[in-house]
């Protein structure tokens, strides 16, 4: 068993450590991955009641560590033209930061930075954001 872990460590570029008689090598220590360099990821809720409300959302997205869950219901009930304009602006900024944007139910949009993607099932509400933004 120790031979297997030794080969595994060699493949990962780890250095063999000498075992003391009372220590076994039943595990392999690996260094942290790339995700630690980014810091903490925050899933943050937002509400868009007016087009001006997207300013704070865009700032949070540009920082790169925020996943936004945006309630669009108040603006949807108030003004569909402003909603389309707001979604278009969110979509352009998301594309600029190489992130992802998708509908989440009827009243929510999720916006992610470049290192996160939204799962899309065929015919899902996530595809509706593309339709609304492209109209």
KOLKE-538540 format. One line per 2 residues: number of its first residue (from 1); their letters; for each residue x, y, z of C-alpha. Coordinates in steps of 0.1 Angstrom, whole numbers, plus 5000, padded with zeros to 4 digits. Layout:
BEGIN
NUM = a = X/Y/Z; ... .
***
This chain:
BEGIN
1 = xx = 5000/5000/5000; 5029/5024/5008 .
3 = xx = 5042/5018/4973; 5010/5030/4957 .
5 = xx = 5009/5063/4977; 5046/5069/4970 .
7 = xx = 5040/5066/4933; 5009/5088/4936 .
9 = xx = 5031/5115/4954; 5057/5112/4927 .
11 = xx = 5031/5118/4900; 5019/5149/4918 .
13 = xx = 5054/5162/4922; 5055/5156/4959 .
15 = xx = 5087/5146/4977; 5090/5114/4995 .
17 = xx = 5092/5118/5033; 5109/5093/5054 .
19 = xx = 5086/5074/5076; 5093/5071/5113 .
21 = xx = 5087/5036/5127; 5055/5048/5145 .
23 = xx = 5041/5068/5115; 5024/5052/5086 .
25 = xx = 5019/5067/5052; 4981/5061/5049 .
27 = xx = 4974/5095/5034; 4989/5120/5009 .
29 = xx = 4991/5157/5017; 4983/5179/4988 .
31 = xx = 4988/5217/4987; 4958/5240/4982 .
33 = xx = 4944/5246/4948; 4937/5277/4928 .
35 = xx = 4904/5284/4946; 4922/5296/4977 .
37 = xx = 4939/5325/4958; 4905/5341/4950 .
39 = xx = 4894/5344/4986; 4859/5341/4998 .
41 = xx = 4830/5338/4973; 4799/5357/4984 .
43 = xx = 4764/5348/4971; 4747/5381/4975 .
45 = xx = 4710/5390/4970; 4700/5421/4951 .
47 = xx = 4667/5437/4943; 4662/5459/4912 .
49 = xx = 4634/5484/4917; 4648/5510/4893 .
51 = xx = 4675/5510/4866; 4698/5529/4889 .
53 = xx = 4699/5499/4913; 4721/5479/4889 .
55 = xx = 4751/5502/4897; 4758/5484/4930 .
57 = xx = 4754/5450/4913; 4779/5459/4885 .
59 = xx = 4804/5471/4911; 4801/5439/4931 .
61 = xx = 4805/5418/4899; 4836/5436/4888 .
63 = xx = 4853/5429/4922; 4852/5393/4911 .
65 = xx = 4842/5375/4942; 4804/5379/4942 .
67 = xx = 4777/5357/4927; 4746/5379/4925 .
69 = xx = 4710/5366/4929; 4689/5394/4916 .
71 = xx = 4652/5399/4922; 4638/5416/4891 .
73 = xx = 4601/5414/4902; 4597/5450/4914 .
75 = xx = 4610/5465/4881; 4592/5438/4860 .
77 = xx = 4559/5450/4876; 4568/5486/4871 .
79 = xx = 4584/5490/4837; 4593/5462/4812 .
81 = xx = 4613/5486/4790; 4636/5495/4819 .
83 = xx = 4638/5458/4829; 4651/5449/4794 .
85 = xx = 4675/5478/4795; 4688/5467/4830 .
87 = xx = 4692/5431/4818; 4710/5442/4787 .
89 = xx = 4735/5462/4808; 4740/5433/4832 .
91 = xx = 4745/5409/4803; 4771/5432/4787 .
93 = xx = 4791/5436/4819; 4789/5398/4826 .
95 = xx = 4803/5391/4791; 4830/5417/4797 .
97 = xx = 4841/5399/4829; 4837/5365/4811 .
99 = xx = 4810/5355/4837; 4776/5339/4832 .
101 = xx = 4740/5352/4835; 4708/5332/4836 .
103 = xx = 4672/5333/4847; 4664/5316/4879 .
105 = xx = 4626/5311/4881; 4603/5339/4869 .
107 = xx = 4616/5367/4891; 4653/5361/4896 .
109 = xx = 4685/5364/4876; 4718/5348/4887 .
111 = xx = 4750/5365/4876; 4784/5348/4882 .
113 = xx = 4821/5358/4878; 4844/5340/4852 .
115 = xx = 4852/5310/4874; 4816/5300/4880 .
117 = xx = 4790/5288/4854; 4753/5283/4856 .
119 = xx = 4739/5249/4848; 4713/5250/4820 .
121 = xx = 4689/5222/4812; 4673/5222/4778 .
123 = xx = 4642/5244/4778; 4650/5258/4813 .
125 = xx = 4642/5293/4825; 4679/5301/4822 .
127 = xx = 4674/5303/4784; 4647/5329/4789 .
129 = xx = 4672/5356/4800; 4689/5353/4766 .
131 = xx = 4655/5358/4749; 4646/5388/4770 .
133 = xx = 4680/5404/4767; 4680/5399/4729 .
135 = x = 4646/5415/4722 .
***
